[in-house]
Amino acid sequence: MTLYIGREASKRICAETTTEINLLVDNWKYLLAGLVCQYIHGLAARGVHYLHRPGPTLQDLGFMLLPELGQDKAYMSETLFTFIFLSFFLWTFHPFILKSKKIYTVLVWCRVLSFLVFSQMLRILTFYSTQLPGPNYHCREGSKLATLPRPHSAVEVLFINFPRGVLYGCGDLIFSSHMIFTLVFVRTYQKYGTRRFIKQCGWLLAVIQSLLIIASRKHYTVDVVVAWYTVNLVVFFIDKKLPELPDRTSGNLPLLLPVSSKDKEARTKEENHKLLNGNSVDPADWRQRTQVNGKVQEDGNVHADNAMNGA
């Protein structure tokens, strides 16, 4: 029994891997473009740090309402974000091991990256428009990390001092990058996830993440508030432009992005050809048809005319 279950799981994993590889071959350009844009976003955040000038922390309603966690507890928001990120990442690979599945891993990541890229483009435009004095501890007046000396070479900028440059950045405030990822992940699971309880927990964690970011003074309240409505609007409109993910119950794999005019013409000609041959456009409705006395009969069942039988 154990051997049988092991064989079934192995077959399922192999079949899923083959399917995902085929999808990856067709969509690798979109994934690569999305990953390159992640680097560009990191590069832009590093660049604005050179422009950052520390100053007095701005008056903030969230700072008044939420007690400051302090430097020793600043890790709490990062820990929660890491949990959300890893949970979503592992969920996107569940089709490889679980029998019940609704998504294709490659296609859902193409979709997620498109949401992230458009949100991050708006974020870059926003934090380069106006540089606010950072409220984080390492961005305040007197901190050595609050400002960066002029780079000695382009290489110094291009390598963005990873990961220290990412963790101790300043100036990239409006709007929160952590909330971009969190809201995109939660909204994606809201649409394609199957567990109602996990969906509710996802939104609850997003709210807690927002409060922790403000309480740890990593962002102003405006950075979090703007992220909530901007990211949701971006996902709403971009999701309408992208075609729906294919249903796992069918074997059809439509393209992720809208097809070109040539593809549309070819598909229309193919459908017209099928109609002329007496076949339905829907593959599920393809049936053998026979013509008798000018009438088309389906499923090969030929009914002779009553007059021919002498009735």
C-alpha positions as CSV (number, residue, x, y, z in Angstrom):
1,M,0.0,0.0,0.0
2,T,2.8,2.4,0.9
3,L,4.6,1.5,-2.3
4,Y,1.5,2.2,-4.3
5,I,1.0,5.6,-2.7
6,G,4.7,6.3,-3.4
7,R,4.3,5.5,-7.0
8,E,1.2,7.6,-7.4
9,A,2.9,10.5,-5.8
10,S,6.0,10.1,-8.0
11,K,3.8,10.0,-11.1
12,R,1.9,13.1,-10.0
13,I,5.1,15.0,-9.4
14,C,6.6,14.0,-12.7
15,A,3.5,14.9,-14.6
16,E,3.3,18.3,-12.9
17,T,6.9,19.0,-13.5
18,T,6.5,18.2,-17.2
19,T,3.5,20.5,-17.4
20,E,5.3,23.4,-15.5
21,I,8.4,23.0,-17.7
22,N,6.3,23.4,-20.8
23,L,4.7,26.5,-19.3
24,L,8.1,27.8,-18.3
25,V,9.4,27.5,-21.9
26,D,6.4,29.6,-23.1
27,N,6.5,32.2,-20.3
28,W,10.2,32.5,-19.2
29,K,10.5,36.0,-20.7
30,Y,7.7,37.3,-18.4
31,L,9.3,35.7,-15.4
32,L,12.7,37.1,-16.3
33,A,11.4,40.5,-16.9
34,G,9.6,40.5,-13.5
35,L,12.8,39.5,-11.7
36,V,14.9,42.1,-13.5
37,C,12.3,44.7,-12.4
38,Q,12.8,43.5,-8.8
39,Y,16.5,44.4,-9.2
40,I,15.6,47.8,-10.7
41,H,13.4,48.5,-7.8
42,G,16.2,47.6,-5.4
43,L,18.6,49.8,-7.4
44,A,16.1,52.7,-7.3
45,A,15.7,52.3,-3.5
46,R,19.5,52.3,-3.1
47,G,19.8,55.5,-5.3
48,V,17.3,57.5,-3.2
49,H,19.3,56.7,-0.1
50,Y,22.1,59.0,-1.6
51,L,19.5,61.8,-1.7
52,H,18.2,61.3,1.8
53,R,18.7,64.0,4.4
54,P,17.8,63.2,8.0
55,G,15.7,65.5,9.9
56,P,13.1,65.7,12.7
57,T,10.5,63.0,12.6
58,L,7.3,64.3,11.1
59,Q,4.1,64.5,13.1
60,D,2.1,61.3,12.5
61,L,-1.2,60.1,13.8
62,G,-0.1,56.5,13.8
63,F,2.9,57.3,16.0
64,M,0.6,59.0,18.4
65,L,-1.8,56.1,18.7
66,L,0.6,53.2,18.6
67,P,3.4,52.8,21.2
68,E,6.9,52.6,19.8
69,L,8.2,49.0,19.9
70,G,11.8,50.0,20.2
71,Q,14.9,48.8,18.4
72,D,15.0,45.5,20.4
73,K,11.6,44.6,19.0
74,A,11.9,46.0,15.5
75,Y,12.4,42.4,14.3
76,M,8.7,41.6,14.8
77,S,7.5,43.1,11.6
78,E,10.3,41.5,9.6
79,T,9.5,38.1,11.2
80,L,5.8,38.4,10.2
81,F,6.7,39.5,6.7
82,T,9.1,36.5,6.3
83,F,6.3,34.2,7.4
84,I,3.8,35.7,4.9
85,F,6.3,35.5,2.1
86,L,7.4,31.9,2.7
87,S,3.9,30.7,3.3
88,F,2.7,32.2,-0.1
89,F,5.8,30.9,-1.9
90,L,5.3,27.4,-0.6
91,W,1.6,27.5,-1.5
92,T,2.3,28.4,-5.1
93,F,4.2,25.0,-5.4
94,H,1.5,22.9,-3.8
95,P,0.4,21.5,-7.3
96,F,3.5,19.4,-7.3
97,I,2.6,17.4,-4.2
98,L,-1.2,17.8,-3.6
99,K,-3.8,16.0,-5.7
100,S,-6.4,18.8,-5.5
101,K,-5.0,21.9,-7.3
102,K,-6.4,25.0,-8.9
103,I,-3.4,26.9,-10.2
104,Y,-0.3,26.4,-12.4
105,T,2.9,27.6,-10.5
106,V,4.5,29.3,-13.5
107,L,1.3,31.2,-14.5
108,V,0.4,32.4,-11.0
109,W,4.0,33.8,-10.6
110,C,3.7,35.6,-13.9
111,R,0.6,37.2,-12.6
112,V,2.0,38.0,-9.2
113,L,5.1,39.6,-10.8
114,S,3.0,41.8,-13.0
115,F,1.2,43.1,-10.0
116,L,4.4,43.7,-8.2
117,V,6.1,45.5,-11.1
118,F,3.3,48.0,-11.7
119,S,3.0,48.7,-8.0
120,Q,6.8,49.2,-7.7
121,M,6.9,51.5,-10.7
122,L,4.4,53.8,-8.9
123,R,6.4,53.5,-5.7
124,I,9.6,54.6,-7.4
125,L,7.9,57.6,-9.0
126,T,6.5,58.5,-5.6
127,F,9.5,58.3,-3.3
128,Y,11.7,60.1,-5.9
129,S,9.2,62.9,-6.1
130,T,9.6,63.9,-2.5
131,Q,12.1,62.6,0.1
132,L,10.8,62.6,3.6
133,P,13.1,62.3,6.7
134,G,13.1,58.7,7.6
135,P,11.5,57.7,10.9
136,N,13.5,54.5,11.3
137,Y,16.2,54.4,13.9
138,H,19.1,54.2,11.5
139,C,17.7,57.0,9.4
140,R,17.4,59.6,12.1
141,E,19.8,62.5,12.8
142,G,23.1,61.4,14.3
143,S,23.0,57.9,12.7
144,K,26.0,57.1,10.5
145,L,23.7,55.1,8.2
146,A,21.3,58.0,7.6
147,T,23.3,59.4,4.7
148,L,25.5,57.7,2.2
149,P,28.8,59.2,0.8
150,R,29.0,59.7,-2.9
151,P,29.8,56.4,-4.6
152,H,33.3,56.0,-5.9
153,S,32.2,53.9,-8.9
154,A,29.1,52.7,-10.7
155,V,29.8,49.1,-9.5
156,E,29.3,50.3,-5.9
157,V,25.8,51.4,-6.9
158,L,24.9,48.5,-9.1
159,F,25.7,45.9,-6.3
160,I,23.4,47.9,-3.9
161,N,25.4,46.5,-1.0
162,F,23.1,43.5,-0.7
163,P,21.7,42.6,1.8
164,R,22.8,45.4,4.1
165,G,21.8,48.1,1.7
166,V,18.3,46.6,1.5
167,L,17.8,46.3,5.3
168,Y,19.2,49.7,6.2
169,G,17.9,51.8,3.4
170,C,16.5,55.3,3.9
171,G,14.4,57.7,1.8
172,D,12.2,55.1,0.0
173,L,9.1,55.7,2.2
174,I,5.9,56.4,0.1
175,F,4.7,53.8,-0.1
176,S,5.6,50.7,1.9
177,S,7.3,47.9,-0.2
178,H,6.5,45.3,2.5
179,M,2.8,46.1,2.1
180,I,3.1,45.8,-1.7
181,F,4.2,42.2,-1.3
182,T,1.8,41.4,1.5
183,L,-1.3,42.8,-0.2
184,V,-0.4,41.2,-3.6
185,F,0.1,37.8,-1.9
186,V,-3.1,38.1,0.1
187,R,-5.2,39.2,-2.9
188,T,-3.8,36.4,-5.0
189,Y,-4.7,33.8,-2.5
190,Q,-8.1,35.4,-2.0
191,K,-8.8,34.7,-5.7
192,Y,-7.1,31.3,-6.2
193,G,-6.9,29.8,-2.7
194,T,-9.5,27.3,-1.6
195,R,-9.4,27.6,2.2
196,R,-11.7,30.3,3.5
197,F,-10.1,30.3,7.0
198,I,-6.7,30.9,5.4
199,K,-8.1,33.8,3.4
200,Q,-9.5,35.4,6.5
201,C,-6.2,34.9,8.3
202,G,-4.3,36.4,5.4
203,W,-6.3,39.7,5.7
204,L,-5.8,39.7,9.4
205,L,-2.1,39.2,9.0
206,A,-2.0,42.1,6.5
207,V,-3.6,44.4,9.1
208,I,-1.2,43.2,11.8
209,Q,1.7,43.8,9.5
210,S,0.5,47.3,8.9
211,L,0.4,48.1,12.6
212,L,3.8,46.5,13.3
213,I,5.4,48.6,10.5
214,I,4.1,51.8,12.0
215,A,4.8,50.7,15.6
216,S,8.4,49.8,14.7
217,R,8.7,53.3,13.1
218,K,9.9,51.8,9.8
219,H,7.3,53.9,7.9
220,Y,5.0,56.8,8.4
221,T,1.3,56.0,8.6
222,V,0.8,57.6,5.2
223,D,3.2,55.1,3.6
224,V,1.0,52.2,4.8
225,V,-2.4,53.9,4.0
226,V,-1.3,54.8,0.4
227,A,-0.1,51.2,-0.1
228,W,-3.5,49.8,0.9
229,Y,-5.5,51.6,-1.7
230,T,-2.8,51.8,-4.4
231,V,-1.9,48.2,-4.5
232,N,-5.6,47.1,-4.4
233,L,-6.4,49.3,-7.3
234,V,-3.4,48.2,-9.3
235,V,-4.3,44.5,-8.7
236,F,-7.9,45.2,-9.6
237,F,-7.2,46.9,-13.0
238,I,-4.2,44.7,-14.0
239,D,-6.2,41.6,-13.2
240,K,-8.9,42.7,-15.6
241,K,-6.4,43.2,-18.4
242,L,-4.8,39.7,-18.0
243,P,-6.7,36.6,-19.2
244,E,-7.9,34.3,-16.5
245,L,-5.8,31.3,-15.5
246,P,-6.8,28.1,-17.1
247,D,-9.0,25.7,-15.1
248,R,-7.0,22.7,-13.8
249,T,-10.0,20.4,-14.6
250,S,-9.5,21.1,-18.4
251,G,-6.4,20.3,-20.5
252,N,-6.4,23.6,-22.3
253,L,-3.5,26.0,-21.5
254,P,-4.3,29.4,-22.9
255,L,-1.6,32.1,-23.2
256,L,-0.9,34.3,-20.2
257,L,-0.9,37.5,-22.2
258,P,-3.4,38.5,-24.9
259,V,-2.7,36.9,-28.2
260,S,-1.5,38.9,-31.2
261,S,-3.7,39.8,-34.1
262,K,-2.0,37.1,-36.3
263,D,-2.8,34.5,-33.7
264,K,-6.4,35.7,-33.4
265,E,-6.8,35.5,-37.2
266,A,-5.3,32.0,-37.3
267,R,-7.6,30.9,-34.5
268,T,-10.6,32.4,-36.3
269,K,-9.7,30.6,-39.5
270,E,-9.3,27.3,-37.7
271,E,-12.7,27.7,-35.9
272,N,-14.4,28.5,-39.3
273,H,-12.8,25.5,-40.8
274,K,-14.1,23.3,-38.0
275,L,-17.6,24.7,-38.4
276,L,-17.6,24.0,-42.2
277,N,-16.6,20.4,-41.5
278,G,-19.5,20.0,-39.2
279,N,-17.4,20.0,-36.0
280,S,-18.2,22.2,-32.9
281,V,-15.5,24.7,-31.9
282,D,-15.6,23.4,-28.4
283,P,-13.4,20.3,-28.2
284,A,-15.7,18.8,-25.6
285,D,-18.5,18.9,-28.1
286,W,-16.7,17.2,-31.0
287,R,-18.9,14.3,-32.1
288,Q,-19.0,12.2,-35.2
289,R,-21.8,13.4,-37.4
290,T,-23.4,11.6,-40.4
291,Q,-25.6,13.2,-43.1
292,V,-28.7,11.2,-44.2
293,N,-31.2,12.6,-46.6
294,G,-29.9,16.2,-46.1
295,K,-30.2,15.9,-42.3
296,V,-27.2,15.8,-40.0
297,Q,-27.3,13.1,-37.3
298,E,-25.0,13.1,-34.3
299,D,-23.0,10.3,-32.7
300,G,-23.2,8.2,-35.8
301,N,-26.8,7.3,-35.2
302,V,-28.5,7.2,-38.5
303,H,-32.3,7.2,-38.4
304,A,-33.9,6.3,-41.7
305,D,-36.9,8.1,-43.0
306,N,-40.3,6.6,-42.1
307,A,-41.2,6.5,-45.8
308,M,-38.1,4.4,-46.6
309,N,-39.1,1.8,-44.0
310,G,-42.6,1.6,-45.6
311,A,-44.2,2.6,-42.3
